[in-house]
Amino acid sequence: MKASMHQAKTSLSRLVEHALAGEEVILTRGKSRIPVARIIPIQPQAVTLALRERPIGLYAAEMGSGPDWVEPMSEEELAVWENPSLLSDLATTEPATSPSDNRE
């Protein structure tokens, strides 16, 4: 199918539908209708297909069991989570260590 640039401007959706249906759509320019472009459907990329077909858990063995943040909190952590003011209370009762105390 051939279409002029003017036809393409006014009915691009229809021309794209023809291309998707498998028909070759050639755009022409000027009174002599010189072919200048072709509308063709985009083929799926191999990379896109590979991503769609990748199974869940493909690298589970290499990744390990997962982070510990998925484990339940201890009672102490849960108490601090529910009442953040307890964190300041804990800081005052525990002995403070400075970086100079950890020298070897």
N, C-alpha and C positions, 0 to 999 in steps of 0.2 A: 504494500500500500504506500502511496506517495502522498505527502501533504505539504502545502506551502507553509512558510513561517507564519503567515497570517492565520491559517487554519490551526496551526499548532498553538498559537496564542489564545484562540477562542475555544478550542476543544482539546486541550492537552490530556485531560482525564480519559476521554474516549480513545485517543491515540495510545495511551499507556495500556489501557485495557486490551486493545488489539495486540500490542507487543506481548503482554502477559499471556495471551491466548496462543502465542506462537507465530503470529504474523509478523513479517518484516515491515517496519515502518521507517520510511526514508523521508527526511525533511529536505525541502528544496528552497532555493532562494532566487528571487528575481523573476523577470518575465520569461527568461529562457529555462526556468525551473532546474537550475543546476543543483545536483545533490550535494548537500553539505554536512548532513549528520544522520545518524541512525539511532532509533530508540530500540533498546534491547533490554530484556529483564536481567537483573543481577542474579548470578548463580550463587548458591550458598558456598561460602568458603570452607575449605577442609578444616581449618582451625575451629570455626563455629560448630561444625558437625562434631568434631572431637570433644568440644566442651559439652555439647548437649548429651553425648553418649558416655561421658565419664561417670563411672559408678561411684556411689557414695561410699566413703571410707576407703578409697583407693590406696592411700598412704597411711592407713591406721597403724600398721605394724612399725613403720619408721617413725611415726610421731609419738608413740608411747601412749600412756594411759590418760594423759590430759593434765591440765593444771589443777592445783589443789583448791582453787576457789570454787570448784563445783561441789566440794565436800561441805557437809553441814558445819556451821560455826560451833565453837565450843560455847559453854554457858557464859564464860567471862566475855568472850567476843560479842556474843548476842546481847549481853547486858550493856556493854559500851555502845553497841549499835543502836539500841533502843533509847539509851540515855547518854548522849555524848558528854555531858558534864562529868560523868564518872572518869573520863579519860584524864581530865585535869587532876582529879583526886588521886588517881593511880600514879601520876607523874610526881606528885609531891611526896608520896609514901615510899617510892623506890629510890635507892641511892643513884645519884647522877654520876655518870662517868664522862670524862672528857677524853678527847682524842689523845692527849698526852699520857693518859693512864694505860693505853693499849700499846705503848712502845715496847719493842723487844730488846 
